[in-house]
């Protein structure tokens, strides 16, 4: 495993410095690391979830429903998962077919469809979510609580900037 000084992102930044030496490529290093961590983490979570029979995106839908204290509209699931509306529709249809999600009509307006977990869906989330958290915890190996808190605060500020420029 490469050290932080010679990893993929550092090599990428050095390549850009040779190509465009007048350009400060600090953002490439910082956001490149965030993006690379995200991509690698997603690939790894897909492997963690493979035995459960659901994809990471499907699991995101299940988790959005599990966190809610009430059934959700598809648009609410979309907002919580950052999936597209079309993806939410496709994923929830599959999750319904395999018995993890059910649709129900809103009592006061039958045109409104709500999504909720089935007992099987709840069981899957309760079984798999701790495994996902353990994976995330492993990625933070070597950072103490204070460092994790500082990193979370810094990433929160970057996240706020990204939200403002959407």
PyMOL commands that set and color helices and strands:
alter all, ss='L'
color gray80, all
select helices_A, chain A and resi 4-6+8-19+26-52+56-67+74-81+85-97+119-139+145-164
alter helices_A, ss='H'
color red, helices_A
select strands_A, chain A and resi 72-73+101-106+109-117
alter strands_A, ss='S'
color yellow, strands_A
deselect
rebuild
show_as cartoon
